[in-house]
Amino acid sequence: MRNVIVTGGSRGLGLGIARTLAASGHRVLAVARRPSEALSAAAEAAAAEGRGEIHFVPLDLADIAAIPEMVQDLRRRHGPLFGLVNNAGIGTEGMLATMHNSQIEALIRLNTVSPIVLSKYAVRGMLAEGRGRVVNMSSIIASTGYNGLSVYGATKASLVGFTKSLAREVGRAGITVNAVAPGFVETELTGTLGEGQREQIAKRSAMKRLVEVEDVAAAVGFLMSDAARNITGTVLTVDAGNTA
């Protein structure tokens, strides 16, 4: 059974990714600060189905110094890592001119520094195994921009550059590195949008709707599969045609 770390795996998009990967036979190591009832239910469902597994791994990913030990512990308990999905992140809104420096630092720490450091330690084991998958969750905001999300957009754009360069570093070892750029997804994060905002976003999309969690999770599942073994250094956009 292939081991895949999914950060931010206790809710929203991360939980959807965990469910999809477990359904396809992976052992998902869902990293989050705290568990959720939905994650426990997903783990029980995966166990009942008997194809894959979901395990909760407690860690605040803003604690960069704790990442190396976590990766080592997961290897000891479950064996070599096959995949990593860098999904955890925060989407703090705010105009740059008035955003507090601590908020800027928190965004960059969790959205950029943490996934880079986690990738560093995860990829070391993949290099030894001669195979692996890394998927970084970016956003269409990285290329389109959005009012009040300049720092968030910067962090997501940084993951695209990281993806492309790391793909070249580790490609010879049989490791693929890709990014997925979702549009506005139907999660609790977009639940804060007013009905008018949601309708406006949907109208801008070629499909006239918002993306659902399952759509993005399916894209990640594909990139983790053997069918995507020669796809690397790419950004897969899942936005219902919002940027078409």
C-alpha positions as a Markdown table, in Angstrom:
| # | Residue | x | y | z |
|---|---|---|---|---|
| 1 | Met | 0.0 | 0.0 | 0.0 |
| 2 | Arg | 1.4 | 3.4 | -1.0 |
| 3 | Asn | 1.8 | 5.9 | 1.8 |
| 4 | Val | 0.7 | 9.5 | 0.9 |
| 5 | Ile | 0.9 | 12.5 | 3.3 |
| 6 | Val | -2.0 | 14.9 | 2.8 |
| 7 | Thr | -1.6 | 18.1 | 4.8 |
| 8 | Gly | -4.7 | 19.9 | 6.0 |
| 9 | Gly | -6.4 | 16.6 | 5.7 |
| 10 | Ser | -9.0 | 16.9 | 8.4 |
| 11 | Arg | -11.6 | 19.1 | 6.5 |
| 12 | Gly | -12.5 | 20.8 | 3.3 |
| 13 | Leu | -10.4 | 20.1 | 0.2 |
| 14 | Gly | -7.8 | 18.1 | 2.1 |
| 15 | Leu | -10.4 | 15.7 | 3.5 |
| 16 | Gly | -11.8 | 15.3 | 0.0 |
| 17 | Ile | -8.4 | 14.4 | -1.3 |
| 18 | Ala | -7.8 | 11.9 | 1.6 |
| 19 | Arg | -11.1 | 10.2 | 0.7 |
| 20 | Thr | -10.3 | 9.9 | -3.0 |
| 21 | Leu | -6.8 | 8.6 | -2.4 |
| 22 | Ala | -8.0 | 6.0 | 0.2 |
| 23 | Ala | -10.6 | 4.9 | -2.3 |
| 24 | Ser | -7.9 | 4.2 | -4.8 |
| 25 | Gly | -5.9 | 2.1 | -2.4 |
| 26 | His | -3.5 | 4.5 | -0.8 |
| 27 | Arg | -2.7 | 4.7 | 2.9 |
| 28 | Val | -3.4 | 8.4 | 3.6 |
| 29 | Leu | -1.5 | 10.1 | 6.5 |
| 30 | Ala | -3.7 | 13.1 | 7.1 |
| 31 | Val | -1.8 | 15.9 | 8.8 |
| 32 | Ala | -3.7 | 18.6 | 10.7 |
| 33 | Arg | -3.7 | 20.5 | 14.0 |
| 34 | Arg | -6.7 | 18.6 | 15.3 |
| 35 | Pro | -8.9 | 15.7 | 14.1 |
| 36 | Ser | -12.5 | 16.1 | 13.0 |
| 37 | Glu | -15.6 | 14.0 | 13.1 |
| 38 | Ala | -15.6 | 14.0 | 9.3 |
| 39 | Leu | -12.1 | 12.6 | 9.2 |
| 40 | Ser | -12.9 | 9.9 | 11.7 |
| 41 | Ala | -15.9 | 8.9 | 9.7 |
| 42 | Ala | -13.8 | 8.9 | 6.5 |
| 43 | Ala | -11.2 | 6.6 | 8.2 |
| 44 | Glu | -13.9 | 4.2 | 9.4 |
| 45 | Ala | -15.4 | 4.1 | 5.9 |
| 46 | Ala | -12.1 | 3.4 | 4.3 |
| 47 | Ala | -11.4 | 0.6 | 6.8 |
| 48 | Ala | -14.8 | -0.9 | 6.1 |
| 49 | Glu | -14.3 | -0.7 | 2.3 |
| 50 | Gly | -10.9 | -2.4 | 2.7 |
| 51 | Arg | -9.1 | -0.8 | -0.2 |
| 52 | Gly | -7.1 | 2.0 | 1.5 |
| 53 | Glu | -6.6 | 3.6 | 4.9 |
| 54 | Ile | -6.7 | 7.1 | 6.5 |
| 55 | His | -4.7 | 7.9 | 9.6 |
| 56 | Phe | -4.8 | 11.2 | 11.5 |
| 57 | Val | -1.3 | 12.8 | 12.2 |
| 58 | Pro | -1.4 | 15.7 | 14.7 |
| 59 | Leu | 0.9 | 18.6 | 13.8 |
| 60 | Asp | 0.7 | 22.4 | 13.5 |
| 61 | Leu | 2.6 | 22.8 | 10.2 |
| 62 | Ala | 3.5 | 26.4 | 11.2 |
| 63 | Asp | 5.9 | 24.7 | 13.6 |
| 64 | Ile | 8.6 | 24.2 | 10.9 |
| 65 | Ala | 11.1 | 22.7 | 13.4 |
| 66 | Ala | 8.8 | 19.7 | 14.1 |
| 67 | Ile | 8.5 | 18.7 | 10.4 |
| 68 | Pro | 11.7 | 16.5 | 10.1 |
| 69 | Glu | 10.8 | 14.4 | 13.1 |
| 70 | Met | 7.2 | 13.9 | 11.9 |
| 71 | Val | 8.5 | 12.6 | 8.5 |
| 72 | Gln | 10.9 | 10.3 | 10.2 |
| 73 | Asp | 8.2 | 9.0 | 12.6 |
| 74 | Leu | 5.8 | 8.3 | 9.7 |
| 75 | Arg | 8.5 | 6.3 | 7.9 |
| 76 | Arg | 9.2 | 4.3 | 11.0 |
| 77 | Arg | 5.5 | 3.5 | 11.5 |
| 78 | His | 4.3 | 3.0 | 8.0 |
| 79 | Gly | 7.3 | 2.5 | 5.7 |
| 80 | Pro | 8.5 | 4.5 | 2.7 |
| 81 | Leu | 6.6 | 7.5 | 1.5 |
| 82 | Phe | 5.3 | 7.4 | -2.0 |
| 83 | Gly | 3.4 | 10.7 | -2.2 |
| 84 | Leu | 3.0 | 14.2 | -0.6 |
| 85 | Val | 0.1 | 16.6 | -1.1 |
| 86 | Asn | 0.9 | 20.0 | 0.2 |
| 87 | Asn | -2.6 | 21.2 | 0.7 |
| 88 | Ala | -2.6 | 23.0 | 4.1 |
| 89 | Gly | -2.8 | 26.7 | 4.0 |
| 90 | Ile | -4.6 | 29.8 | 5.1 |
| 91 | Gly | -6.4 | 32.4 | 3.0 |
| 92 | Thr | -6.2 | 35.5 | 5.2 |
| 93 | Glu | -7.8 | 38.4 | 3.3 |
| 94 | Gly | -6.7 | 42.0 | 3.6 |
| 95 | Met | -5.4 | 45.0 | 1.7 |
| 96 | Leu | -1.6 | 44.9 | 1.7 |
| 97 | Ala | -1.3 | 48.6 | 2.9 |
| 98 | Thr | -3.2 | 47.8 | 6.1 |
| 99 | Met | -2.3 | 44.1 | 6.7 |
| 100 | His | -0.3 | 43.6 | 9.9 |
| 101 | Asn | 3.2 | 42.2 | 9.4 |
| 102 | Ser | 2.4 | 39.3 | 11.6 |
| 103 | Gln | -0.4 | 38.2 | 9.2 |
| 104 | Ile | 2.0 | 38.5 | 6.2 |
| 105 | Glu | 4.6 | 36.4 | 8.0 |
| 106 | Ala | 2.0 | 33.8 | 9.0 |
| 107 | Leu | 0.7 | 33.4 | 5.5 |
| 108 | Ile | 4.2 | 33.0 | 4.0 |
| 109 | Arg | 5.2 | 30.6 | 6.8 |
| 110 | Leu | 2.3 | 28.2 | 6.4 |
| 111 | Asn | 1.6 | 28.6 | 2.7 |
| 112 | Thr | 5.2 | 28.7 | 1.4 |
| 113 | Val | 7.9 | 27.8 | 3.9 |
| 114 | Ser | 6.1 | 24.8 | 5.4 |
| 115 | Pro | 5.4 | 23.0 | 2.2 |
| 116 | Ile | 8.9 | 23.6 | 0.9 |
| 117 | Val | 10.5 | 22.2 | 4.1 |
| 118 | Leu | 8.1 | 19.3 | 4.2 |
| 119 | Ser | 8.9 | 18.5 | 0.6 |
| 120 | Lys | 12.6 | 18.6 | 1.4 |
| 121 | Tyr | 12.3 | 15.8 | 4.0 |
| 122 | Ala | 9.7 | 13.8 | 2.1 |
| 123 | Val | 11.7 | 13.8 | -1.2 |
| 124 | Arg | 14.8 | 12.5 | 0.6 |
| 125 | Gly | 13.1 | 9.2 | 1.1 |
| 126 | Met | 11.6 | 9.2 | -2.4 |
| 127 | Leu | 15.1 | 9.7 | -3.9 |
| 128 | Ala | 16.2 | 6.6 | -2.0 |
| 129 | Glu | 13.2 | 4.6 | -3.3 |
| 130 | Gly | 13.6 | 5.9 | -6.9 |
| 131 | Arg | 9.9 | 6.9 | -7.2 |
| 132 | Gly | 7.4 | 9.3 | -5.8 |
| 133 | Arg | 4.8 | 12.0 | -6.3 |
| 134 | Val | 4.5 | 15.5 | -5.0 |
| 135 | Val | 1.4 | 17.6 | -5.6 |
| 136 | Asn | 1.4 | 21.3 | -4.5 |
| 137 | Met | -2.0 | 23.0 | -4.1 |
| 138 | Ser | -1.8 | 26.4 | -5.8 |
| 139 | Ser | -4.7 | 28.5 | -6.9 |
| 140 | Ile | -5.9 | 30.4 | -10.0 |
| 141 | Ile | -5.3 | 33.5 | -7.8 |
| 142 | Ala | -1.6 | 32.9 | -8.5 |
| 143 | Ser | -2.1 | 33.9 | -12.1 |
| 144 | Thr | -5.2 | 36.0 | -12.2 |
| 145 | Gly | -4.9 | 38.1 | -9.0 |
| 146 | Tyr | -7.8 | 39.0 | -6.7 |
| 147 | Asn | -8.6 | 42.1 | -4.7 |
| 148 | Gly | -7.5 | 41.8 | -1.1 |
| 149 | Leu | -5.5 | 38.6 | -1.7 |
| 150 | Ser | -2.1 | 40.0 | -2.8 |
| 151 | Val | -0.1 | 38.1 | -0.1 |
| 152 | Tyr | -2.1 | 34.9 | -0.5 |
| 153 | Gly | -1.6 | 35.2 | -4.3 |
| 154 | Ala | 2.1 | 35.6 | -3.8 |
| 155 | Thr | 2.3 | 32.4 | -1.7 |
| 156 | Lys | 0.4 | 30.4 | -4.3 |
| 157 | Ala | 2.5 | 31.8 | -7.1 |
| 158 | Ser | 5.6 | 30.8 | -5.2 |
| 159 | Leu | 4.4 | 27.2 | -5.2 |
| 160 | Val | 4.2 | 27.2 | -9.0 |
| 161 | Gly | 7.9 | 28.3 | -9.3 |
| 162 | Phe | 8.9 | 25.7 | -6.6 |
| 163 | Thr | 7.0 | 23.0 | -8.5 |
| 164 | Lys | 8.7 | 23.6 | -11.8 |
| 165 | Ser | 12.2 | 23.8 | -10.4 |
| 166 | Leu | 11.9 | 20.8 | -8.1 |
| 167 | Ala | 10.5 | 18.7 | -10.9 |
| 168 | Arg | 13.8 | 19.2 | -12.7 |
| 169 | Glu | 15.8 | 18.4 | -9.6 |
| 170 | Val | 14.2 | 15.1 | -8.9 |
| 171 | Gly | 12.9 | 13.9 | -12.3 |
| 172 | Arg | 15.8 | 11.6 | -13.0 |
| 173 | Ala | 14.9 | 9.7 | -9.8 |
| 174 | Gly | 11.4 | 8.9 | -11.1 |
| 175 | Ile | 9.7 | 11.5 | -8.9 |
| 176 | Thr | 7.1 | 13.7 | -10.4 |
| 177 | Val | 6.2 | 17.2 | -9.0 |
| 178 | Asn | 3.1 | 19.0 | -10.1 |
| 179 | Ala | 0.7 | 21.7 | -8.9 |
| 180 | Val | -3.1 | 21.8 | -9.0 |
| 181 | Ala | -4.7 | 25.3 | -9.3 |
| 182 | Pro | -8.3 | 25.2 | -8.1 |
| 183 | Gly | -10.8 | 27.9 | -8.8 |
| 184 | Phe | -13.4 | 28.9 | -6.2 |
| 185 | Val | -14.3 | 25.5 | -4.6 |
| 186 | Glu | -17.5 | 24.7 | -2.7 |
| 187 | Thr | -16.0 | 24.5 | 0.8 |
| 188 | Glu | -16.5 | 26.3 | 4.1 |
| 189 | Leu | -13.9 | 28.8 | 3.0 |
| 190 | Thr | -16.1 | 30.0 | 0.1 |
| 191 | Gly | -19.1 | 29.7 | 2.4 |
| 192 | Thr | -18.1 | 33.2 | 3.6 |
| 193 | Leu | -18.9 | 34.6 | 0.2 |
| 194 | Gly | -22.3 | 36.3 | -0.3 |
| 195 | Glu | -24.8 | 34.7 | -2.7 |
| 196 | Gly | -24.2 | 37.6 | -5.1 |
| 197 | Gln | -20.4 | 37.0 | -5.1 |
| 198 | Arg | -20.9 | 33.3 | -5.7 |
| 199 | Glu | -23.3 | 34.0 | -8.6 |
| 200 | Gln | -20.8 | 36.5 | -10.2 |
| 201 | Ile | -18.0 | 34.0 | -10.0 |
| 202 | Ala | -20.2 | 31.2 | -11.5 |
| 203 | Lys | -21.2 | 33.5 | -14.3 |
| 204 | Arg | -17.6 | 34.2 | -15.2 |
| 205 | Ser | -16.9 | 30.5 | -15.6 |
| 206 | Ala | -17.4 | 28.7 | -18.9 |
| 207 | Met | -19.3 | 26.0 | -17.1 |
| 208 | Lys | -21.5 | 28.5 | -15.2 |
| 209 | Arg | -20.8 | 26.9 | -11.8 |
| 210 | Leu | -18.3 | 26.6 | -9.0 |
| 211 | Val | -15.9 | 23.7 | -8.7 |
| 212 | Glu | -16.7 | 21.0 | -6.2 |
| 213 | Val | -14.2 | 19.3 | -3.8 |
| 214 | Glu | -14.5 | 16.0 | -5.7 |
| 215 | Asp | -13.4 | 17.7 | -8.9 |
| 216 | Val | -10.1 | 18.9 | -7.4 |
| 217 | Ala | -9.6 | 15.6 | -5.5 |
| 218 | Ala | -9.9 | 13.6 | -8.7 |
| 219 | Ala | -7.2 | 15.7 | -10.3 |
| 220 | Val | -4.9 | 15.0 | -7.4 |
| 221 | Gly | -5.8 | 11.3 | -7.6 |
| 222 | Phe | -4.9 | 11.3 | -11.3 |
| 223 | Leu | -1.5 | 12.9 | -10.6 |
| 224 | Met | -0.8 | 10.3 | -7.9 |
| 225 | Ser | -1.6 | 7.4 | -10.3 |
| 226 | Asp | 0.6 | 5.4 | -12.6 |
| 227 | Ala | -1.3 | 7.0 | -15.6 |
| 228 | Ala | 0.5 | 10.3 | -14.7 |
| 229 | Arg | 4.0 | 8.9 | -14.5 |
| 230 | Asn | 5.3 | 11.1 | -17.3 |
| 231 | Ile | 3.5 | 14.3 | -16.2 |
| 232 | Thr | 5.7 | 16.6 | -14.2 |
| 233 | Gly | 6.4 | 20.3 | -13.7 |
| 234 | Thr | 2.9 | 21.2 | -14.8 |
| 235 | Val | 0.0 | 23.2 | -13.3 |
| 236 | Leu | -3.4 | 21.5 | -13.6 |
| 237 | Thr | -6.1 | 24.1 | -13.4 |
| 238 | Val | -9.5 | 22.9 | -12.1 |
| 239 | Asp | -11.8 | 26.0 | -12.2 |
| 240 | Ala | -14.9 | 25.1 | -14.3 |
| 241 | Gly | -13.4 | 27.4 | -17.0 |
| 242 | Asn | -13.1 | 30.5 | -14.8 |
| 243 | Thr | -9.8 | 31.4 | -16.5 |
| 244 | Ala | -10.7 | 30.2 | -20.0 |
